[in-house]
Amino acid sequence: MHDVARLAQVSVSTVSYVLTGTRPISAATRTKVLAAMAELDYQPNAMARGLATRRSRIVGLLMPMDERGLGATETAFVTGAAAAASAAGYHLVLSPVGAGDLDDLRRLATQRMLDGVVLMEVQVEDGRVAALQEAGVPLVLIGRTGDTGSLSYVDIDFDQTVRAAVDHVVGLGHRRIVYVNHSATAITGGYGPAVRTRDAFVAAMAGHGLEPLMIPAEDSAAGGRAALAAALAQAPDLTAVLAMNESAIFGILGELAVRGRAVPGDVSVVSMVTSPQVAELAQPALTAMTSPGAALGRIAVEALLRQLDGVGGDHHQQLLPCVLEIRGSTGPPGG
């Protein structure tokens, strides 16, 4: 640092202020210091900077994971968050902490390795939120609990998303519409997206004077096949399927094919909260409510960093809808 100061003809403290941002430095001086650092190939020691600023410059993205790993839609959240952290000079660490892992979460919080946390896969009643608040860890949710008054969050606008999907198929002439959700365990356990889309589907169908039918499905192709079989048993005259279960969607399509039901000639299919990459894998390509995952990941990290810097108000609360992208899997009934 002394060599940088000497070459830039500034004080050592000025170099420190440029590195830490703890005091405003003129653009001209900052440029001189950065040029000197580049010329000397000076790399500041992250651990030393952390001791000086009481920050690790590491933020955590906490989400449960299983043997399936991350799908394309989930990965978009992570890449959006990682890009925002990197742009601000932070590192993003992914930690597989689910709603039932409170002891692991408390241990992680007490180690003080993370400046703040973004929490994903949020339950309506989520003990992780209280545990992090009690530990004094700055927090932003991707998702929402039932009571959001004191929380910062970004989330999908599930009401608008489901309404747009229902409006699309109703506008094509469909009246017997089935919604394939996540598993019964996810719904009864209070998984936010599953609960909110269930309620939004009932409301959207009621708005059109139609009877709602929701079928839960395990997050697998086998779960999708079983869900479609259950749907046909209850509604053999169904002509449209909405699904928010990326792992199950190809099982749904496979079961329709086995039963000789053409897509979209006999049954239209809309995949909700999904990525273009997944939608394009199907044949025909899926009409989808495209997830704003990358944007939500970016906005969540940016809100967290403003919280760390003490700027931007008390709470950031924002909803983004999925966008309808019409492809080949929807059409008029019997078309």
Buried (B, 14 or more C-beta within 10 A) or exposed (E): BEEBBEBBEBEEEBBBBBBEEEEEBEEEBBEBBBEBBEEEEBEBEEEEBBEEBEBBBBBBBBBBBEEEEEBBBBBBBBBBBBBBBEEBEBBBBBBEBBBEBBEBBBEBBEEEEBBBBBBBBBBBBBEBBEBBBEBEBBBBBBBBBEEBEEBBBBBBBBBBBBBBBBBBBBEBBBBBBBBBBBBEEBBEBBBBBBBBBBBBBBBBBEEBEBEBBBBBBBBBBBBBBBBBBBBBEEBEEBBBBBBBBBBBBBBBBBBBEEEEBEBBEBBBBBBBBBBBEBBEEBEBBBBBBBBBBBBBBBBBBBBBBBBBEEEEEEBBBBBBBBEBBBBBBBBBBEE
